[in-house]
Amino acid sequence: MLGKPIIKGTRITVELLMRKLAGGYTLTDLLTSYPNLTKEHILASLEYAADIIANEESLENV
């Protein structure tokens, strides 16, 4: 998937899940649309995304 983080054992990217959630999908919608996905996968993706954001540095002062 071009180096993007994915859900282990799938071709579902963390980005896809974030975009679906931002677009209004619910956990139930995601679990129905992607039968290989679990609630734990989705929660781990959210935690991963939060960790990435927490470690970003702001470039506004550059």
N, C-alpha and C positions, 0 to 999 in steps of 0.2 A: 504494500500500500504506500509505496514511495517514501518509506521511512516514518510514516505517521504512526503514532501509538495506536494499537488495536486491542480489542478484547481477546485475551489468550484463547487460541483454538478457533478463532473466527476471522472473518475479513471485515468485521464491524469496527470502524474507527471511533476513537473517543470524540473526535470532531463531529462525526455524524450524530452521535448521541446528543452532544451539546446543542447542535443546530436543531435537532428535532424537539428537544425540550424547550429551547428558546422560541420555537415556532408554535408551541402550544400542545405538543404531545404530552400525554401523561405517562406515568410508569406503566399503567395497564395497557395503554396504546402501544408502547414500545415492546412490551412482553408479548403482546398479540401479534405485532408485525414481525418480530424477530424471535421465533420459537427457541432458538439456541441461547438466547439471552436470559439471564437471571436478574432478580432484583439486586443481588450482591454485585454483579457486573456493573450495573448502572451506578450504584452507590460508589463503587471503587473508581469509576470514571469521573464522577463528580469530585471525589477526593483528589484524584490525580490532577485534574484541571485546576483545582484550588491551590494545590502545591506549586504548580507551574506559575500561576499568577502571583503567588506569595513571594516567589524568588525572582520575579522580574525587576529590572531596574528602570526607573523613569528616565526618559531622555529629554524631558521638557526643559531642562536647564542647559542643554548642550547648544 
